[in-house]
Amino acid sequence: MGTYLNPGRRGFEMAVNSAIFVDKTEMIAYLNSLVNTNQRYVSVSRPRRFGKTMAADMVCAYYGRTADARALFEGTRLAAGAPARTARGELAWDAHLGGFDVVRLVMTRFFKRGRPVHEALERMQRLVARDIRREYPEEDYFDEGDLMQTLEDAYSGSGRQLVLVIDEWDAVFRERQDDKGGQTEYLDFLRDLMKDNDHIALAYMTGILPIKKYGQHSALNMFTEHSMMFPRQLARYTGFTEDEVRALCEGYGRDFEAVRVWYDGYEVSDVVPADPGHRGLRETGSAPAAARYPLYSPLSVVEAVTTGVIRDYWNQTETYEALADYIRMDFDGLKSTVALLMDGGRLRIDASTYQNDMTTLRGRDDVLSLLVHLGYLGYDAGTGEVFVPNREVLDEFRTSTRAPEWEGPLRAFERSKELLRATWDRDAARVAELLEEAHDRAANRTYNDEAALSYAVQLAYYAAQRYYTTVLELDSGKGFADVCYLPAPGHADRPALVVELKRGRPAGTALEQIRRRDYPARLEHYRGNTLLVAISYDPGARSGDPDFKRHTCVIEEA
């Protein structure tokens, strides 16, 4: 058994022998279906303490030629489960057991000591090549410092293949965040090492971050990515499932509901199952759906179950300063967004611009995408929305927003919630008063036109995003309503809001325009549950007047 070549079964054996072992061995059946196919490159990204290393240990134990791990797997779900289905037929659970050499690399071992990237790569190549030469001493090696050449020399001669397992693959991007040249060199090395290499039967790579992108492309585009946003076929192996947590709670006599409230929330979807000939569509009238899995943080569940104490264990994986550093980047009103998410809201994001690193963050959605991969936010692949997943992570957000700089954004968000409640209560005077406050807090002290007024009102109603979809300039057929708030799924009990704005004219004028253009007719589905909100801003109001106010409001039901 070498350090890097054929590390054996010991890591996985210790996991199996632990007081709590949650059996995820069925994942091997899926990997077996990829062996020696064009899909044999697998990248798995998850937050810290979500079982990445245990899974890598399992892969090494199963495929390792010298691991002698049959006894470890014979009593597992893998052995008891259905055979893997492939284009070539079914594969028995042990079809590839002990079938390959395994090279295991933990990248943090090479990049954590401050070495330049090129020196770390040279050192890694020499160490791995030494293990290979010791295993195959009879081969003729051209360049003992070139790992790619050493692999070709060894495996061309032996006729064997190997499984390559890379753990913490993204260490360079976490330890050398500003070394763009070193990062590019590292990606090029991995591409040259693996791409089109027939000696590699399977490559399994894990990390916190998805594969680094440059623009819309990746140097490692041969990999299929399984991330927190799109775990694909590995969804139910990404964390502990609800059934697994329930079984643990029953076995240890713990309160499952308490555990659920604190640690549940990372709901993920796998892929839509294959349905040759669309049998499901013909027979049932609908296409097959992807399975959805509520996921729990493994570390937190293990701690809670073994100790019996329900609390925040997240600080054992990341410090609150790490979260605070990201959310204080106030891109595109990020602080207001954090306040909305902490209040239980959900927000649709565009994750396509995120470059899968920790520094190239150009906007709010990039930061929120990173927080999904770090485990601070959940992601709904169906809606594209992010949310705070559970009580434990909410505590981390609360801790990270205690600094004085957060007092203003959090207070403004509370006022926005109050504005929304006043609107629902048809308290027009209070709505006008709160809009006045929002205007006074704004950096821009005047609304130059109705477009500026519309933008300011949308900011004041920021909290409405928790319950509504915002539609600007809704076409009534006779004109456009300035702002409409339509109840989001799950909030059908809330009234639709039709907001009309006027600058320099009475609020009653705005209300007459709503009636004249029959805006509610476009909202027939909400008839009887719609509020017409007319808001007027008077730029000529003088602060010396006894009844001074710039905003007035009228609210009616429709």
N, C-alpha and C positions, 0 to 999 in steps of 0.2 A: 504493500500500500504506500503510495507516494503522498507528498504534500498537496500536489496539484493534480497529478494523474491518478485516477482510481482511488479517491479518498475513502471509499468504503461505505459501510452502513451505520457507523457509530452515531452520527448526528441524528439520523431518523430513529435509530434504536432508542436513544435517550428520550426523544419525544414520545414514542410509543410507551415507554416505561414510566412516563410522568403521571402524577396523580390525575391530571385532566388531559386527556388526549381526545380531540375531536377528529374523527376519521374522515379525511378528505382524499383518500386514495383513489376514488373513482375518477379523479382528474387524470390519472395515468391512462385510463382507457381512451380519453380524448387525445392525449398526446400520442398514444400508440397509433391512432388513425392518421397522424401526420408524418410519422417516421418515413424517411426516404420519399417524400413528396415535395412538390414546390412550396407547400405550406409549412415546411418543417422549421421555419424561423418564428419563434413565439416570444413576444415581449409582454411582460406582466408588470403593471405599475399599481402600487397600493401605498397608503400611508404607512408610517412607522407602526410596528407592532400589529400588523394585520396578517402575520403568518407567512411572509415572503421567504424567510430563511428556512422555516420548517418545510415548506413546499420544495425548495431547492434541495434540501437534504433528502427528501423523499425521492426526488428525481434521480439523485446520485445513487441512492441505495437500490432503486429498482433496476436501472439500466446498467449499473456497474458490473463489469465482467468478473471482477474478483470479490464482489461484495458478499456473495453467498447469503442473500437476503430472502430466500423463498419462505422461510419460517416466519419472517416478519409480516409478509403479505398474505399468507394463506388464510388467516382469519379475518381479513378486512373486507370492507364493502367492495373493493375492487374485485376480489376473488369471488364474491357472492353475486356480483352484478352481472348485467347482460354483456355479452361480447361487444367489442367495439365494431361499429359498422364502417366499412370503407368501400371504395369503388371496386376493390378486388375481392370483396366478400367480408365475412366476419373474422375478427381476430380474438382468439382466446385471451383471457386476462394475463396469462404468462407468456404471450407470444414473443415479447422482447425482454423478458426478465433475464438479467445478466448477459445481455446480448452484445454489449459494446464497451469499449474503453470510455471512461468519463474524464473530462478535464473540467475541474471546478476552479473558478476564479472569483475571489471576493475583492472587488476593486478598491475598497477603502483601505486595504492593507498596503496598497502601492502608492496611493495619492494623499495620504493623511499626514505625511511628515514634511511637507513643504518642498518636496522635490519638484523641479520643473517637469512638465508633462513628458517631454521627450526622454528624460532620464528615468522616469517611472516606467515608461513603456519598454525601454531597453532592459531595465532590471527584471520586469515581469517576463519578458521573452527569454532571458537567460535562465531564470529559475524554472519555468515550465519546460523549456527545451532540455534542461538537465534531467528532469524526471522522465522525459520521453526517451532520452538516450540510455538511461539506466534500464528501462523496460525493454528496449530493443537495441542492445549494444552491437548486434551483428550488422546493422544497416550502415550504409555509406552516407555520412552526413556532409553536405556541401558547405553549410555555414551554420555553425552552432549558435550564433547569436541572432539568427533570423528564425523566428518561430514559424512563420508560414512555410518557409523552406524545410524546416525540420519536420513539420507535420507531413508534408508531402513525401519526404524521404522515408519516414517511418511507416506510413500507412500505405504507400505504394508498394513497399516491400512486403509488408505483413498481410495485405489484403483485408485488414480489418477496417472498421469505421469507428467513429467516436461520437459521443454526445457531449456537446459543449454547454456548460452551465455557468452563467455569469451572474453573480449576485452583487447588488449595489452598483449596477452598471453605470448609474448617473453620478457617481462620486465626484467625477471631474466637474460637473455642473454645480455641485453643492460646495465643494472644497475650493474650486478655482472659478468663482462666479464671474470674475472680470477678465479671465484669460481667454479671450475669444480665439486667438491663434492656437493655443493649446487644446481648446475644445474641438476645433476643426481637425487638428492633427489626430486627436483621439478617435473621432468619428471615422476619419479616413482609414485609420489602422483597423478598426473593427470591421469596416466594409471589406477591406482587402483580405482580412483574415477569414471571413465567412462567406462572402457572396460567391456563388457558383463553385463552392468547394465540395466536390463529390465525396470527400472523406468524412464530411459531417452529416450524420444521419438525422440529427435533431439539434437545434440550438434553443436553449431556454434561458431567457434573460429577465432579471427582475430589478426593480428600482422604485423610487418614489415618483419620479417624473416620467411622463411618456417620452418617446424618442424625440430628441431635439429637432426642430424644424428651422429651416432658413427660408423665409417667405412661406410658400405653400408646400415646400418639398422637404425631404429628409434624405440624408446620406445613407440611411439604413432602410431604404424603402422595400427591401425584401421581407421585412418583419411584419407580421400581423400583430397589431397592438390590442391588448386587453387592459383597459384602463378603468378608473372609477367612473368615468363618463360613459364608457361603452365596453363593459367586460366581456361581451360576446358569450361564447360557450363556457367560459370560466366564471360566470356570474355567481353561482352558488358556492364557489370555492374561494370567493374574494374575502369573506368574513364568516362569522358564525350566523347560520340561519335561525329563524325563529324556532323551528322544531328542535334544533340542536341546543339552543339556550333553554328551552322549556324542559328538555330532558335533563340538562345539568341542574337546573333549579329543583326539579323533583328529586333527583338523586342526592342533593345536598340539603334538602329541606329549606330552600330559599323562596322568597316571595317573587314569583315570576313577574307580576304586574309592576312591582317596584323596579326590577331590573329592566323591564321593557321601557318604562318611562325614562330612565336615565341613559340607556345605552342603545336603544333601537333608533332607526331613522335613515340608514343608508340604503334606501330602496333602489335596487338595480334590476335591469332587464337583460335577459339573454337574447339570442337571435330568434327570429321567426323560424320555426322548424320547417325542414324541407318537406314538401308535399308533392311528389312526382305526379304529374297529370292533374294536379289541382283537385284531388279527390275530396278534400275537405270542403272546398268551395261548391262542388257539385252536390255533395251529400248533406251538408249542413247549411248551405247558403252563405257561409262566411269563411274567410281564409283563416288558417291556424294563427293563433296569437303567440307572441313571445311570453315566456314565463317570467313572472316578477318575484323577486325575493327581498323581503325585509332583512337587512343585514345589521349585525351588531359588531362593535369593536371587540376583537378577541381578547386583547390584554385586559380591558376593563371588566369584561364578563368573568374572566378567570379570577381576577382579584376580588371582585364582589362575591363570587360563589365560594371561593376558598376562605375568605375572611368573614363573610356574612355582613360586611359593612358596605352600604351603598353610598358612594361619594365620587368625587372627581378624581379619576386616576390618570387623566390626560396629561398632567404635568410630568408624568414619567416618560412621556414620549417627546414632547415639545414644551418649551417654556412659553409663558404668556407673552414675553417680549417678542418672540418670533411672530406671533399673530399681530401684536400691536404695531410692529414695524410696517406690516403690509397694509393694514386698514387705516393707518394715518396718512397714507398716500391719497389725498383727496381728489383723485381723478374723477371728473364728471359727477361730482356730488357723491363720492364713495361713502363719506361719513353718514350722509342721510340715508343711503342705501343700507348701511350696516344697522342703523337704527330701525329701519323697516324690517330687516331680517330678524333682528333680536325681538321684535314685537310679534313674531310669528308669520310675517309676510313671506311671500315667494316672489322672485323676480326673474323674468326671462332674460337670458344673456346670449350673446353671440360668442361662442368659444373658438371660432375659426381663426381669429387673429392671434390667439395665444401661441407663442413660439416654444412652449415646453421647456422653459428655463426659469430661473429665479430672479432675473434682472431685466429682461426685455419686456417691460410692462408699460405699455403706452396708453392704457385707458382703464376705466373701471372694470370692464368685462375681462380683461387680461388678469387683473388681480383676483377677481372672483373665480376665474378658471383655476388659477394656481391654488386657491384655498380649497377647491374641490379635491385636487390631487393630494393636498396635504391632510385632508380629512376634516377640515374645519367646516366645510359645507357639504350638504347632500346635493345630488343632481338628479332631476327627473328627465330621463332621455325622451319621454313622450312629449313633454311640453317645453323642454329646454330651460326649465326654471331651476334656480338654486334656492336653498333654504338651510336654516340651522337645523341639523338633524335631531338633536336630543338635548336633554337637560344638562348632561355633562359638558358638551361643547358650548352650550349657552353660558354656562358658568365661566368658561374661558373667555368668551366675548365680553362678559360683564367685567371680569378682572382687567381685560385689556382696554376698556373704555372708561376707567376711573380717573384718568389724567384730566387736569383742568381744561385742556384743549377740546375735550368732548362735551363740556357742559353746554356750550351753545348749540351744537347740532342736536343733542338729545333733548334739550328744552324746546327747540324749534319743532322737533318731531312730535313731542307731546302736545304742542299747540296745534299742530296739523291734525292730530287725532281729535282734539277738542273741536276744531272747525268742522270736521266730518260729522261728529255727533250732533253739533248744533244744526247742521244742514238737515240731518235725518229728523231732528225734532222740530224742524220748520221755525227755528228761532232766528229770524232774519236779522234782528238787531245784533245778536251775538255774532252772527256770521260777519256782518259789516265791521264789528269791533275787532274781531280776530284778523280780518283782512287788513284793517288799518295797522294793527301791530306788525303783521308780516311785511307790510310796505315800509314801516319805519325801521325794521331790522335790515331791509335790503340795502346792498351797497349802492345800487342805482336808486336815487331818491325820487325819481319821477318816471311815469309811464308816458313815453312820447307818442304812442299810438295804441290802437286796440290790439295789435300783434304783441307789443311789449306787455300790455295788460294781461293778455291771455297767458303769456309765459309766466308772469308773476303769479297769477291765480293757480296755474298748474303746480308751481312750487309750493304754494300755500296748501294745496290739497295733496301733497306728496303721499300722505298716509293712505290715500284712497287706493293706491296700488295693491294693497293687501286684499281688497274686496272687489276691485273693478278692473276692467280693461278700458283704457283711455282711447277715445276716438276723436280726432281733431277734424273740424270742418265737415261734419256729417251732412251729406247731401239730402235735403228734404224734397227735392224736386222743384221747390220754389225759392231755394236759397240754402245757406249752410249754417248749421248750428255751430257755435264757436268751439265748445268742448262738450263731449258726452262721456259719461262714465257708465259703462254697461256691466252689470253684475257678472263676475267671473264664475266659472264652474265651482260648485260648492257653496256659493253665496247667493243663490237665487232669491232668498228672502229679502235681500237688500233692494231698495228702490233704485231704478235707473235715474240718473241725474242728467238733465239737459241744462247746460250753463250758457247763457247769452251775456255778452259783455258790451258795455257802452262807455265811451269816454266823452265826458262833457255833456251828456244827456241823461235825463232821469232814468232810474231803474225801471219805472213803469213803461218807458218806451221799449226797453229790451223785452219786457214781458209781452207787450202788444205784438212785437215782431215774432215772438215764438208762436203766439196764437195765429197770427195772420199767415205765417208760412207753414203752419200745421206740422211742426217738427215731431210731435208725438205720433203722428201717423206712420212715421218710419220706424217707430218702436212699438208696433202693435202688440208684439209678444209681451211687452211690459205694461200694457194699458191697465190702469187701476193701481199701478205700483211704480209711478214715475213722478219725480219732483222737477218742476220748472224753476230754475234758479236764475234770477235776473240780477246782475251786478253792475253798478255804475260807479265810475271814478270821476270826480270833479277836480280837474287840475287847478281851477280858479278859486277854490275854497281858501279863505283867509284864516290863518291860525288865530287871529285876534277876535274872530266872531264867537259869541257865546255858544252857539250850537255847531262849532267847527267840527266837520268831519268830511273826509274826501270820498269815503266809500258808503254807498247805500245798497240795500239788498231787498228784494221781494221774492218770496217763495210761495208757489202754489202747487197743489196736487193735480195730476192729470191721469 
